[in-house]
Amino acid sequence: MALSNHVSGQDGDGDKPATIVALGRLADSRVADRSSLISPVVVRGCVRLVDFAIIIVLGLLIAGAYINEGSVLAAPRYLVATLIIAAVTVFVLQLLGLYRVRAFSAYVTKLPTLLVGWTASFVILVAGVVFLKMGADFSRVWLAAWYCAGALALIVTRLAVATLVRHWARTGRLYQRVAIYGAGPVTEDLIQQFEADPDQIVRIAGIFDDRDDDRAPRHVCGYPRLGGLNKLIAISRTTRLDLVIVALPMTAEDRLSKVVRHLSVLPADIKMPARATSLRFSPRTYSHVGSVAMIDLYDRPLADWGTVSKWLFDKTIGAVALILLAPVMAMVAIAVKLDSRGPVLFRQKRYGFNNELIEIYKFRSMYSDLCDAAADKLVTKADPRVTRIGSIIRRTSLDELPQLFNVLLGSLSLVGPRPHAVQAKAADQLYGEVVDDYFARHKVKPGITGWAQINGWRGETDTAEKIKKRVEHDLYYIENWSVFFDLYILLKTPASLLKSDHAY
C-alpha cells in the first residue's frame, strides 16, 4: 500500500501521528507552504536542555526553601547532587528512547516510561547517598519534594512539547520534504525501506525521471512521475525541498554525474541510497534518513544548529549595529534629502535565497527620475545618473546601511553572497549566462557584506572575469561557513571599504 494512503492529517490515538511517520504526495496543499523545516536535531537538543535546566532549578529552589544554612552556596552538596541527577536523568531518558520525535508526540503512551526514567534517576541518587553514608547531610523533605515537583514538571513539559510537535507536524514543518530522481528499481526499494521504518519523518514531494514512458514507469509504488530534472529544479523554487535523493544505480556513471551536477545548485541535501551500489563502506561513511542508510553527495551549507547560530548571529549583531549606526543613518538620510529631490530610500528587487525575489532597501544614490530598479545598466565611473552625495555613499557603502532592516526582517544575513539585481550583467551577458555555477551562490541567504567584498571583488562587473571571481569567492564562503568566519568577514569589512577602486 502506498504510504500516502496513510496520511490523514490527524493525530490518531496519540501514538502514531500520521503527519509525522507517514509520507505524502505533492498534491497535499501543505507542500506548497514555504515555511522552514523545524530541525528534529534541534528539537531533541532543546528538550534535553529544558529537562536538564528544570531539574536543576527545582532542586536548588526547594533546597533553598528547606535548608537552614543561609543559601544553597553555603551547602554545595545540594548543588552537586542536582547537577549529577540532572545529567543522569537526561542520560536515562535518552536510553529509554524518550528524545525521539515520535516519543514527543506519543505523550500519553510514553508517560509511564518518563516516570520510570525519573524514578530510576532518583533511586540512583538515594543509593549514592546511602552508599556514601551521607543520609544525615540531605533533607528528606527536600528529596521528597524534589521528586514530586520534578515528576510534575517533566509531565507538564512533555505535554507542551507534544502540543508543539503535533502543531509543527500538521503544518508540515517537522518532516523532511523529499524529491526522488529516478523511477527504477532503486526507487522502489527505497520507498519500501521508508515504509518499513516506523520512525521515518519524510514526505515524498514527487518522483522525477527524464526517460520516456517506454523506459520509466509513470507510477512507482503508487507515486506518479511528475517530470524530469528541469521540472524538479522548477518545483524546488516554489516548494520547500529539504532533501533530493538520486536513486540511480552506481553503474549509470555518466547519467549520475550529469544529474548531480545540475542538482548541486539547490539549497538541499543531495544523497543517494546506499543500496544503489553493491559496494559496502565503513559505517561512518553513511548518513541516515530515519534508519535508511544514505551516501552524501552534497550537504546543505546551513542545517540544524548551524541555522540556529546563524539566525542568532544575524539578529543580535544586526540589532546592535542598527542602534549604533542610527545617528550615521540619520545624517546620510538628511544629506540625501537635501542633495536632490525624491525619496530617501530606494527599493530594488534582487535574487535571494533559493533564487527567490526579495526587496532590499538602500539610500537613494541616483536622481529619482534616472533610477534603474532592474540594474539593466551598470553604474560606471562618473556616471551622470549618480548624485553628488550618491557618489560618496556608494564608494563608502553607506548606501547599504538600510539593509540592516532587511536582516532583522529575515530576507538578508549580515554576511553572505551579495544579492544581485534581476538584470545585472557582465560584458552584456546576464550573470547566470556567464558563470555555470552562478545559482549555487543562492544556497544561503545573501548578505550585506561577504568574502568576495572584503577581497576586493565589489562594485562594477564590466568583464566576465570579475563576476567569475566574485562567484568563486561566494562559493568558497558557502563551503567553509562558520560563525567565526562570519565574524572575521564582518570585522574586516570596514577596512575593505577604504579600497573602493571599483565602487562607483
C-alpha positions, 0 to 999 in steps of 0.5 A: 500500500502506498504510504500516502494512503496513510496520511490523514492529517490527524493525530490518531490515538496519540501514538502514531501521528500520521503527519509525522511517520507517514509520507505524502504526495505533492498534491497535499496543499501543505507542500506548497507552504514555504515555511522552514523545516523545524530541525528534529536535531534541534528539537531533541537538543532543546528538550534535553536542555529544558529537562536538564535546566528544570531539574536543576532549578527545582532542586536548588529552589526547594533546597533553598526553601528547606535548608537552614544554612543561609543559601544553597552556596553555603551547602554545595552538596545540594548543588552537586547532587542536582547537577549529577541527577540532572545529567543522569536523568537526561542520560536515562531518558535518552536510553529509554528512547524518550528524545525521539520525535515520535516519543514527543508526540506519543505523550500519553503512551510514553508517560509511564516510561518518563516516570520510570526514567525519573524514578530510576534517576532518583533511586540512583541518587538515594543509593549514592547517598546511602552508599556514601553514608551521607543520609544525615547531610540531605533533607528528606523533605527536600528529596521528597519534594524534589521528586514530586515537583520534578515528576510534575514538571517533566509531565507538564513539559512533555505535554507542551512539547507534544502540543508543539510537535503535533502543531509543527507536524500538521503544518508540515514543518517537522518532516523532511520534504523529499524529491526522488530522481529516478523511477527504477528499481532503486526507487522502489526499494527505497520507498519500501525501506521508508515504509518499513521504518516506523520512525521515518519523518519524510514526505515524498514531494514527487518522483522525477525521471527524464526517460520516456514512458517506454523506459520509466514507469509513470507510477512507482509504488503508487507515486506518479512521475511528475517530470524530469530534472528541469521540472524538479529544479522548477518545483524546488523554487516554489516548494520547500525541498529539504532533501533530493535523493538520486536513486540511480544505480552506481553503474549509470556513471555518466547519467549520475554525474550529469544529474548531480551536477545540475542538482548541486545548485539547490539549497538541499541535501543531495544523497543517494541510497546506499543500496544503489551500489553493491559496494559496502563502506565503513559505517561512518561513511553513511548518513541516515534518513530515519534508519535508511542508510544514505551516501552524501553527495552534497550537504546543505551549507546551513542545517540544524544548529548551524541555522540556529547560530546563524539566525542568532548571529544575524539578529543580535549583531544586526540589532546592535549595529542598527542602534549604533549606526542610527545617528550615521543613518540619520545624517546620510538620510538628511544629506540625501534629502537635501542633495536632490529631490525624491525619496530617501530610500530606494527599493530594488528587487534582487535574487535571494535565497533559493533564487527567490525575489526579495526587496532590499532597501538602500539610500537613494544614490541616483536622481529619482527620475534616472533610477534603474530598479532592474540594474539593466545598466551598470553604474560606471565611473562618473556616471551622470545618473549618480548624485553628488552625495550618491557618489560618496555613499556608494564608494563608502557603502553607506548606501547599504546601511538600510539593509540592516532592516532587511536582516532583522526582517529575515530576507538578508544575513549580515554576511553572505553572497551579495544579492544581485539585481534581476538584470545585472550583467557582465560584458552584456551577458546576464550573470547566470549566462556567464558563470555555470555555477552562478545559482549555487551562490543562492544556497544561503541567504545573501548578505550585506557584506561577504568574502568576495567584498572584503577581497576586493571583488565589489562594485562594477562587473564590466568583464566576465572575469570579475563576476567569475571571481566574485562567484568563486569567492561566494562559493568558497564562503558557502563551503567553509561557513562558520560563525567565526568566519562570519565574524572575521568577514564582518570585522574586516569589512570596514577596512575593505571599504577604504579600497573602493577602486571599483565602487562607483 
